[in-house]
Structures are given as structure tokens and as C-alpha cells.
Amino acid sequence: MITVEKIGGTSMSAFGDVLANIMLRDPDRVYGRVYVVSAYAGVTNQLLEHKKTGEKGIYAKFAGGDDYGAALDRLTARLQEINGGFSGLGLPLAAANAFIDRRMAALKAYLDSMRHVLASGYLKRESLLLAAREMLAAIGETHSAYNSVEILKARGIRALLLDLSGFDDDEPLTIDERIHKSFRGVDPRSQVVVATGYTKGVEGIMREFDRGYSEVTFSKIAVEIRPAEAVIHKEFHLSSADPALVGAGNTVTVGATNYDVADQLADVGMEAIHPKAAKPMELAGIPIRLKNTFEPDHPGTLITKEFVGEKARIEVIAGSDKVTLVEIHDPSMVGTVGFDLELLEIFRRFGISYITKATNANSIAHVVWDRVVTSAFVEELENRYEVVTAKPSAIVCVIGSNIAIPGVLARAAQVLADNQVNVNCVSQSYRQVNMQFVIERADYGKAIVALNQALCLGGRRAA
């Protein structure tokens, strides 16, 4: 049996646990596995920007004309410090440090050349900046993949590094072509294959998928080699709610679900897997298993296309308090064909996708991410429509593969009412896998805790 397995950054930073709990746990299953590795925790944040806080990294220094060279030197020292932490696992420290020295020196040379071209004005600034962002992103995964292979080799394991970053070649390959070419003649059954989570392609994996690129590489490799199962190792289980909000002992692991539920979660930022990575695997019929690196005996969550729970139940309570409710109120919309089409044209022009939508005779409300709401966007709406409201809000979702039964919506709404949480908007499609409630931002944590307690922990019965 061949599996393709992605290992997240937090797990990679605890590589001793990765060895014990994943790679070497079953002596009969050392081979036949392809690992797609993320950068060590925090490294890509330093290279690009912090994924959650937006704190600027080396990319911003390069784009702004600041001293990126000193920042690269500091990061090189940090990467070698990480190497030192793995010397006890068998990493040949001198070779690993020399590798990262060479790679970072080459990166600096490339960036210096790009800076001179930028100054010339001969090429579009945006194109060169995107190229710089791609090259910076590739460093983290190349570093962790190289180390992983060297540690495995030091333990007598046959291991192969597939560096998909294409750092030293000029072949004009697409992402799919590079993956196909790299796996040509590779037999995972006789060796451990470790591939970088970053893949170089003429279309630019960062341009297409931004920070979700490692899961896209994972997906494309899975589609290429058609494994029995694709596995994602993270530092947590897919649970009924965020343990940070409800408490670690107050969640239930989702044992099985389907791709539809995974899409619902991704839509509100709780990514079991990046939606653009999930779709090709869904179409190829490849099941995905989500596992907790630090609980190897737990089977985790299996995501398949066909799964529907035998018993009606709520599987996950998810949401976000980083959204804005944008409502248009205009009496002229009553009976006007195409009114919402014109409105969405403005959304399209500003590159804004919405999470949920609610409408009545003369109002249309969309919930969007805070980060996309600009003064220019709101001003455009205000110039066109009578009343425009942009209200910082929160959204909570009640999600399950089998919740299409009478009373689910009423029970969820009652739980919120019992906890003095007012619902400003509500949405549920005919398919009935996701009920979405737009609420006051201050009520977000309270709502998640209450819904999880009542609908998920409350006997795990039909809602």
C-alpha cells in the first residue's frame, strides 16, 4: 500500500515525534510512503509575513527597498540553530549547515539581481516581486525536506529527496509537469520519498494559492500517484470545536465526514484542507485522513466523498470573529431583475468573495472577511446605493454531513437565545449541511461554547 502524507510545520519542528509516531512507528510500513513536508514552524512567517498577525517578514523588506540582506543573515543563523536542535536525531550538522549556507547565499544573489532590475524600470514591478516571493517561500520547505532525508539516511533508511523547488534549473515547467517529471521512475515501495511542500511552476504556486501551496503540492502528488490514502498530520484533531475556545477536554473528535463538510469548514477559515487542494482529490476518489501527530494510536478523521452519518448529528461548530457584515438597503431593488448582479460586479472588481448571504425584498447582506473591506470598496457602495452598513461581526456555523432533519435549526437558534446571543442574519441552503448565524462580535466565544456544549457534547444525539 502506498500513502501520500503531509506533515505540518508545528509537527516538523517536533521531528523526534514525527520519527517515533509516523515515519518509524511501524517497522513493516517504513517504505511505501511519500511525505510532503512543510517548513518548520515560524520559518515561512519570517520569510514572507506572519500568516495570522500580518507582521512583515523579509519579503516586505525586499519589496520596500529595506535591508533584506541583514534579515537573510539573521534567518540563516536561525535555520542553523534549528539544525543544531536535530543533531541528536542524527542530522549531520556540518553538511546541513553548509547546505543552508549555499542556498541562502544563492537566494541573496538572486534578490540582489532582481533589485537592480527593479531599479532599471524595464520590467513590471509586480512580476518581479511575485518572483521574489516565490523564491523566498521555497527556502523553508527545502530546508526541512533536506534535513528529514539526512536524518533518515543516518538511521539506515533508504530515503530520497525530491526538491520540487527547481531552485537551480531553468526548465519552464508547469507545477503538474514538474511533479510528473520528478516522480518518473521513482518507486516509493522501495524507499521513503520526501518532497518539498513548495513546487516551482511557470504559473507560480504562490500566485495561484498563496500560503496554501504546500497542501496543493500534497494534493497534486496524490493525484499523480493515486495512493490508497492521503494523510495529513497536524498537531491537533479535527474536533467538534476549537479547543482554544471551548477547552481541550470539551471537544469530540470527528471520526468520519465528507468533502462537503471540509469545504464548509474551509469557507470560514477552519481548514481541514485547503479547498483548492481537496477538490482534485475528491474528483479522483482519494480518501483523506487527518491525524494528530502526537496521538499516533488515534485513527483520526477520514474524509471521503460518499460519507453520510448513519445518525443525524452535529459534527462541528466553527466560525470566525474576523468578518464584516456588509448590507445594502435600497427600495429600488424590489422586483428589479439583476439588482444583485450589479452589486456582485462591484465585489468582483474589488476581488471580494463572500462567506454567506441573506436577502429580503429591499436588503441584501453579505458576510466577508475583515481584511478585504477597504474604504474605497465601502465608498463605491455608498455612491451607488441608498443605505450601506459595514458592521464588524462574527459568524458561527453548525455543520454536519447529516443534519437535514426537522428541528435542527430551531434547536440551534434556541441555544443562542438561551445564552442571550442575538442573531442578526441566518442562512441555510437546501442541501442542509451548514447553518450559519451572523452575530455580534463580542458574543462569538460564548456562542461557540454554548453550541458545542448543547449540540456536540450533549449525548452526541440527533440535534
Backbone hydrogen bonds, N-H to C=O, Kabsch-Sander energy under -0.5 kcal/mol:
donor,donor_aa,acceptor,acceptor_aa,energy
3,T,32,G,-2.0
4,V,229,E,-1.5
5,E,34,V,-3.5
6,K,231,V,-3.1
7,I,36,V,-2.2
8,G,6,K,-0.5
8,G,233,H,-2.3
12,M,8,G,-2.4
13,S,9,G,-1.8
14,A,10,T,-0.6
14,A,11,S,-1.1
15,F,12,M,-0.7
17,D,14,A,-1.1
18,V,14,A,-1.5
19,L,15,F,-2.5
20,A,16,G,-2.2
21,N,17,D,-3.3
22,I,18,V,-1.8
23,M,18,V,-2.2
24,L,19,L,-2.9
29,R,26,D,-2.4
30,V,27,P,-0.6
32,G,188,P,-2.7
32,G,191,Q,-0.7
33,R,188,P,-0.6
34,V,3,T,-2.7
35,Y,33,R,-0.5
35,Y,193,V,-3.4
36,V,5,E,-2.9
37,V,35,Y,-0.6
37,V,195,A,-2.1
38,S,7,I,-1.9
41,A,9,G,-1.3
43,V,40,Y,-2.1
44,T,40,Y,-0.5
46,Q,42,G,-1.6
47,L,43,V,-2.0
48,L,44,T,-2.9
50,H,55,E,-3.0
54,G,50,H,-1.7
57,G,48,L,-1.8
58,I,46,Q,-2.5
59,Y,47,L,-1.8
60,A,48,L,-0.7
61,K,57,G,-1.3
62,F,58,I,-2.4
63,A,59,Y,-2.9
64,G,60,A,-2.1
65,G,62,F,-1.2
66,D,61,K,-2.8
68,Y,66,D,-1.9
71,A,67,D,-0.9
72,L,68,Y,-2.5
73,D,69,G,-2.0
74,R,70,A,-2.2
75,L,71,A,-2.2
76,T,72,L,-2.5
77,A,73,D,-2.1
78,R,74,R,-1.9
79,L,75,L,-2.9
80,Q,76,T,-2.1
81,E,77,A,-1.7
82,I,78,R,-2.1
83,N,79,L,-2.0
84,G,80,Q,-2.0
85,G,81,E,-1.3
86,F,82,I,-0.5
86,F,83,N,-1.8
87,S,84,G,-1.1
89,L,86,F,-1.4
90,G,87,S,-1.4
91,L,86,F,-1.6
93,L,91,L,-1.1
96,A,92,P,-2.5
97,N,93,L,-2.7
98,A,94,A,-2.2
99,F,95,A,-2.2
100,I,96,A,-2.0
101,D,97,N,-2.2
102,R,98,A,-2.4
103,R,99,F,-2.4
104,M,100,I,-2.5
105,A,101,D,-2.3
106,A,102,R,-2.3
107,L,103,R,-2.2
108,K,104,M,-2.4
109,A,105,A,-2.0
110,Y,106,A,-2.3
111,L,107,L,-2.6
112,D,108,K,-2.6
113,S,109,A,-2.1
114,M,110,Y,-2.4
115,R,111,L,-2.5
116,H,112,D,-1.8
117,V,113,S,-2.0
118,L,114,M,-2.8
119,A,115,R,-2.0
120,S,116,H,-1.2
121,G,117,V,-1.1
121,G,118,L,-0.6
122,Y,117,V,-0.7
128,L,124,K,-1.6
129,L,125,R,-2.4
130,L,126,E,-2.1
131,A,127,S,-1.9
132,A,128,L,-2.4
133,R,129,L,-2.3
134,E,130,L,-2.1
135,M,131,A,-2.2
136,L,132,A,-2.4
137,A,133,R,-2.3
138,A,134,E,-1.7
139,I,135,M,-0.7
139,I,136,L,-1.0
140,G,136,L,-0.6
140,G,137,A,-0.6
141,E,137,A,-0.7
142,T,138,A,-1.8
143,H,139,I,-2.3
144,S,140,G,-2.0
145,A,141,E,-2.4
146,Y,142,T,-2.4
147,N,143,H,-2.1
148,S,144,S,-2.1
149,V,145,A,-2.1
150,E,146,Y,-2.2
151,I,147,N,-2.4
152,L,148,S,-2.2
153,K,149,V,-2.6
154,A,150,E,-2.0
155,R,151,I,-0.7
155,R,152,L,-0.9
156,G,153,K,-2.1
157,I,152,L,-2.3
159,A,157,I,-0.6
160,L,192,V,-2.9
162,L,160,L,-0.6
162,L,194,V,-2.9
163,D,161,L,-0.7
164,L,162,L,-1.2
166,G,163,D,-0.8
169,D,166,G,-1.0
173,L,171,E,-2.1
178,R,174,T,-2.4
179,I,175,I,-2.2
180,H,176,D,-2.5
181,K,177,E,-2.7
182,S,178,R,-2.6
183,F,179,I,-1.8
184,R,180,H,-0.5
184,R,181,K,-0.8
186,V,183,F,-2.0
187,D,185,G,-0.5
190,S,187,D,-1.5
191,Q,188,P,-0.7
192,V,158,R,-3.0
193,V,33,R,-1.7
193,V,191,Q,-0.5
194,V,160,L,-2.9
194,V,192,V,-0.5
195,A,35,Y,-3.5
195,A,193,V,-0.5
196,T,162,L,-1.8
197,G,37,V,-1.4
200,K,164,L,-2.8
202,V,173,L,-1.9
204,G,201,G,-1.5
208,E,204,G,-1.9
209,F,205,I,-2.5
210,D,206,M,-2.0
212,G,209,F,-1.9
213,Y,210,D,-1.3
215,E,212,G,-0.5
216,V,212,G,-1.3
217,T,213,Y,-2.5
218,F,214,S,-2.2
219,S,215,E,-2.3
220,K,216,V,-2.7
221,I,217,T,-2.5
222,A,218,F,-2.1
223,V,219,S,-2.5
224,E,220,K,-1.8
225,I,221,I,-2.4
226,R,222,A,-2.3
228,A,2,I,-2.5
229,E,2,I,-0.7
230,A,287,P,-2.6
231,V,4,V,-2.8
232,I,289,R,-3.0
233,H,6,K,-3.3
233,H,231,V,-0.5
234,K,232,I,-0.6
234,K,291,K,-2.6
239,S,237,H,-0.9
240,S,252,V,-1.5
245,L,242,D,-1.6
246,V,242,D,-2.3
247,G,243,P,-2.3
250,N,247,G,-2.2
251,T,248,A,-0.5
254,V,238,L,-2.9
255,G,253,T,-0.9
257,T,302,L,-2.3
259,Y,304,T,-1.1
262,A,258,N,-1.8
263,D,259,Y,-2.2
264,Q,260,D,-1.8
265,L,261,V,-2.3
266,A,262,A,-2.2
267,D,263,D,-1.9
268,V,264,Q,-0.7
268,V,265,L,-1.1
269,G,266,A,-1.8
270,M,265,L,-2.2
271,E,269,G,-1.2
272,A,270,M,-0.8
277,A,274,H,-1.6
278,A,274,H,-2.3
279,K,275,P,-1.9
281,M,277,A,-0.9
282,E,278,A,-2.6
283,L,279,K,-2.5
284,A,280,P,-1.6
285,G,281,M,-0.6
285,G,282,E,-1.1
286,I,281,M,-2.6
288,I,303,I,-2.4
289,R,230,A,-3.0
290,L,301,T,-3.0
291,K,232,I,-3.0
291,K,289,R,-0.5
293,T,234,K,-3.2
293,T,291,K,-0.7
295,E,292,N,-1.9
298,H,295,E,-1.6
301,T,290,L,-2.4
302,L,255,G,-1.8
303,I,288,I,-3.9
303,I,301,T,-0.6
304,T,257,T,-1.9
304,T,302,L,-0.5
313,R,402,N,-1.1
314,I,455,L,-0.6
315,E,399,I,-2.2
316,V,399,I,-2.2
317,I,240,S,-3.7
318,A,316,V,-0.6
318,A,397,C,-1.8
320,S,395,I,-2.1
323,V,393,S,-1.2
324,T,368,V,-3.1
325,L,391,K,-3.0
326,V,324,T,-0.7
326,V,366,H,-3.3
327,E,325,L,-0.7
327,E,389,T,-2.7
328,I,364,I,-3.0
329,H,327,E,-0.5
329,H,387,V,-2.8
330,D,328,I,-0.5
330,D,362,N,-2.5
333,M,330,D,-2.0
334,V,331,P,-1.2
336,T,333,M,-2.0
337,V,335,G,-0.7
339,F,336,T,-1.4
342,E,338,G,-1.9
343,L,339,F,-1.6
344,L,340,D,-2.5
345,E,341,L,-1.4
346,I,342,E,-1.0
346,I,343,L,-0.7
347,F,343,L,-1.5
348,R,344,L,-2.8
349,R,345,E,-2.2
350,F,346,I,-1.6
351,G,348,R,-1.4
352,I,347,F,-2.8
353,S,351,G,-0.5
355,I,367,V,-3.5
356,T,367,V,-0.8
358,A,365,A,-2.4
360,N,363,S,-2.4
364,I,328,I,-2.3
365,A,358,A,-3.3
366,H,326,V,-2.8
367,V,356,T,-2.3
368,V,324,T,-2.4
368,V,366,H,-0.5
370,D,322,K,-2.4
372,V,369,W,-1.5
373,V,370,D,-1.7
374,T,372,V,-0.9
378,V,374,T,-2.2
379,E,375,S,-2.5
380,E,376,A,-2.1
381,L,377,F,-1.9
382,E,378,V,-2.6
383,N,379,E,-1.9
384,R,380,E,-0.7
384,R,381,L,-0.9
385,Y,381,L,-2.7
387,V,329,H,-2.0
389,T,327,E,-2.5
391,K,325,L,-2.8
391,K,389,T,-0.5
393,S,323,V,-3.1
394,A,439,I,-2.0
395,I,320,S,-2.8
396,V,437,F,-2.5
397,C,318,A,-3.6
398,V,435,M,-2.5
399,I,316,V,-2.7
399,I,397,C,-0.6
400,G,433,V,-1.9
402,N,313,R,-0.6
403,I,432,Q,-0.8
405,I,403,I,-2.2
408,V,405,I,-1.3
411,R,407,G,-2.6
412,A,408,V,-2.4
413,A,409,L,-2.5
414,Q,410,A,-2.2
415,V,411,R,-2.2
416,L,412,A,-1.9
417,A,413,A,-2.4
418,D,414,Q,-2.9
419,N,415,V,-1.0
419,N,416,L,-0.6
420,Q,417,A,-1.9
421,V,416,L,-2.7
422,N,420,Q,-0.6
424,N,422,N,-0.6
424,N,438,V,-3.1
425,C,438,V,-1.3
427,S,436,Q,-2.1
429,S,434,N,-0.5
432,Q,429,S,-1.2
435,M,398,V,-2.2
436,Q,427,S,-2.8
436,Q,434,N,-0.5
437,F,396,V,-2.9
438,V,425,C,-2.7
439,I,394,A,-2.6
439,I,437,F,-0.6
440,E,422,N,-0.6
441,R,392,P,-0.5
443,D,440,E,-1.4
444,Y,441,R,-1.7
447,A,443,D,-2.5
448,I,444,Y,-2.4
449,V,445,G,-2.3
450,A,446,K,-2.3
451,L,447,A,-2.6
452,N,448,I,-2.4
453,Q,449,V,-2.3
454,A,450,A,-2.4
455,L,451,L,-2.9
456,C,451,L,-0.6
456,C,452,N,-1.5
457,L,452,N,-2.4
459,G,457,L,-3.2
461,R,458,G,-0.7
